[in-house]
Amino acid sequence: MKKLDNFINCLTVLANADFKMAETNDIYRTGMIGQFNLTFELAWKALQEIMRMHGTEEASTGSPREILQLAYKIGFISDS
């Protein structure tokens, strides 16, 4: 699934970021923030597609917040 692959790639880039450098380098920090935003966007869209593939009709539309709440409600994600 393309959306999930893109999310995993973005998450890997973010996980490998140098957080110490971001403390002192504004441009690097700005790039990390952009990477976080992209990763979050891909995360909820991939989650939405996965829920649709599993037959969750309510996942067809919705904001990121609604998709995350639905995923929590039906047990796709947890707070642990």
Backbone bond lengths (Angstrom), bond angles and torsions (degrees), N, CA, C in turn:
res aa  C-N    CA-C-N  psi(-1)  N-CA   C-N-CA  omega(-1)  CA-C   N-CA-C  phi
1 M - - - 1.448 - - 1.531 108.00 -
2 K 1.304 115.60 123.77 1.466 122.24 -173.18 1.534 112.59 -62.43
3 K 1.329 117.54 -43.17 1.465 119.57 -177.93 1.526 111.19 -63.81
4 L 1.313 116.46 -40.20 1.459 119.89 179.23 1.527 110.68 -67.53
5 D 1.318 117.07 -41.18 1.469 120.64 177.36 1.526 111.30 -61.47
6 N 1.323 116.57 -43.58 1.466 120.44 178.34 1.526 111.25 -62.78
7 F 1.331 116.19 -41.32 1.466 120.22 177.77 1.526 110.69 -61.51
8 I 1.315 116.83 -46.53 1.468 120.72 -179.15 1.525 110.60 -61.10
9 N 1.322 117.05 -42.02 1.467 120.50 178.31 1.527 111.37 -62.58
10 C 1.321 117.10 -44.93 1.467 120.69 179.72 1.523 111.38 -65.80
11 L 1.314 116.56 -39.47 1.461 120.45 179.13 1.525 110.51 -65.08
12 T 1.307 116.84 -38.00 1.464 120.95 177.84 1.524 110.78 -63.43
13 V 1.320 116.50 -43.63 1.469 120.52 177.76 1.524 109.89 -60.64
14 L 1.317 116.71 -45.34 1.465 120.94 -179.53 1.530 111.09 -65.03
15 A 1.317 116.87 -40.99 1.468 120.73 -179.80 1.525 111.80 -64.75
16 N 1.316 116.71 -29.07 1.463 120.98 -178.88 1.528 113.10 -90.84
17 A 1.306 117.19 3.42 1.468 120.97 -179.29 1.529 110.07 -67.64
18 D 1.305 115.07 151.39 1.463 122.10 179.36 1.533 108.26 -91.52
19 F 1.316 116.04 95.99 1.460 120.76 -175.62 1.528 112.00 -68.32
20 K 1.305 117.23 -27.54 1.469 120.36 176.76 1.529 110.29 -66.52
21 M 1.323 116.14 -40.91 1.462 120.01 179.51 1.530 110.42 -64.76
22 A 1.316 116.19 -34.33 1.466 120.43 -179.08 1.527 112.04 -65.73
23 E 1.319 116.48 -23.50 1.466 119.75 179.19 1.524 111.92 -67.68
24 T 1.324 116.80 -28.79 1.465 119.97 -174.34 1.523 114.08 -116.11
25 N 1.318 118.10 -12.98 1.460 121.28 -175.12 1.527 109.29 -116.07
26 D 1.321 116.45 107.87 1.469 121.16 -176.15 1.526 112.72 -61.93
27 I 1.306 117.11 -39.54 1.466 120.04 -179.04 1.527 110.22 -66.66
28 Y 1.313 116.66 -42.81 1.467 120.65 178.31 1.528 110.03 -63.03
29 R 1.336 116.35 -43.08 1.467 120.95 179.34 1.529 110.58 -61.70
30 T 1.324 116.46 -42.31 1.464 120.70 178.62 1.527 110.56 -61.71
31 G 1.317 116.32 -40.43 1.463 120.60 176.73 1.518 112.20 -63.57
32 M 1.321 116.49 -39.72 1.468 120.13 178.34 1.525 111.20 -66.12
33 I 1.313 116.16 -38.77 1.468 119.94 178.10 1.526 109.64 -63.87
34 G 1.319 116.44 -42.94 1.465 120.43 176.68 1.519 111.69 -61.57
35 Q 1.327 116.40 -40.74 1.466 121.00 178.49 1.524 110.50 -65.02
36 F 1.335 116.70 -40.03 1.464 120.16 177.14 1.526 110.43 -61.63
37 N 1.328 116.59 -46.08 1.468 120.18 -179.66 1.523 111.33 -60.27
38 L 1.317 116.65 -43.45 1.462 120.65 178.57 1.527 110.80 -64.61
39 T 1.319 116.55 -42.27 1.467 120.99 179.94 1.523 110.75 -62.75
40 F 1.328 117.10 -43.68 1.465 120.50 178.64 1.525 110.89 -62.56
41 E 1.317 116.40 -44.25 1.467 121.13 179.89 1.533 110.72 -59.33
42 L 1.313 115.91 -45.79 1.464 119.76 179.33 1.527 111.61 -68.53
43 A 1.322 117.30 -32.60 1.467 120.90 -179.41 1.522 111.26 -63.08
44 W 1.323 117.09 -50.14 1.460 117.31 -176.13 1.526 111.59 -72.63
45 K 1.325 117.21 -30.71 1.466 119.31 177.82 1.530 111.30 -70.64
46 A 1.330 117.02 -38.22 1.464 120.33 176.16 1.528 109.84 -65.95
47 L 1.321 116.31 -42.15 1.463 120.92 177.96 1.525 110.77 -60.77
48 Q 1.310 116.49 -42.26 1.455 121.36 178.12 1.532 110.60 -60.36
49 E 1.308 116.14 -44.80 1.465 119.78 -179.41 1.530 111.55 -66.79
50 I 1.313 117.02 -39.95 1.468 120.75 178.57 1.527 110.41 -63.04
51 M 1.319 116.74 -43.40 1.468 119.35 179.36 1.524 110.79 -64.60
52 R 1.328 117.07 -38.54 1.469 120.06 176.65 1.525 110.79 -63.00
53 M 1.330 116.25 -40.63 1.467 120.51 179.21 1.530 111.30 -63.16
54 H 1.328 116.34 -28.65 1.463 121.21 179.26 1.529 112.20 -91.37
55 G 1.317 116.59 9.93 1.454 120.74 173.11 1.511 116.15 87.85
56 T 1.301 118.22 15.00 1.460 121.09 178.10 1.521 108.52 -84.17
57 E 1.319 115.74 96.81 1.462 120.81 -175.32 1.524 112.85 -64.83
58 E 1.335 116.91 -30.40 1.463 120.13 -179.10 1.523 112.19 -64.14
59 A 1.324 117.06 -17.20 1.466 121.36 -177.79 1.527 112.41 -83.00
60 S 1.312 117.49 0.17 1.464 119.90 -177.88 1.518 112.60 -64.42
61 T 1.311 116.50 -34.54 1.462 120.69 177.87 1.519 108.53 -136.00
62 G 1.300 115.01 162.07 1.454 118.95 175.77 1.508 112.51 143.07
63 S 1.309 113.65 159.04 1.459 121.22 177.44 1.526 108.80 -79.31
64 P 1.322 117.44 168.60 1.468 118.80 175.74 1.531 111.94 -54.48
65 R 1.314 116.19 -42.35 1.464 119.89 179.89 1.532 111.24 -61.37
66 E 1.321 116.46 -44.98 1.467 120.20 -179.62 1.526 111.69 -64.82
67 I 1.322 116.69 -39.14 1.463 120.54 179.55 1.529 110.08 -66.38
68 L 1.322 117.49 -43.45 1.465 120.63 178.63 1.529 111.38 -65.16
69 Q 1.320 117.11 -40.93 1.463 120.13 178.31 1.526 110.89 -64.00
70 L 1.315 116.88 -42.30 1.461 120.93 178.96 1.527 110.47 -64.27
71 A 1.323 116.62 -43.84 1.466 120.52 179.46 1.527 110.87 -60.70
72 Y 1.314 116.74 -39.31 1.465 120.87 177.42 1.530 110.39 -67.18
73 K 1.315 115.53 -43.92 1.464 121.28 -177.49 1.528 111.95 -60.67
74 I 1.328 116.94 -40.00 1.469 119.22 -177.25 1.528 113.01 -93.80
75 G 1.330 116.74 1.45 1.456 120.38 172.94 1.516 116.67 91.73
76 F 1.329 118.02 12.03 1.465 119.97 177.22 1.521 111.34 -72.78
77 I 1.319 116.89 -30.19 1.463 121.26 176.58 1.519 108.38 -131.88
78 S 1.322 115.70 157.94 1.463 120.30 177.73 1.521 108.78 -135.26
79 D 1.299 116.16 170.89 1.461 120.13 -179.13 1.523 112.17 -97.39
80 S 1.307 117.11 14.53 1.470 118.89 179.41 1.505 111.73 -100.50
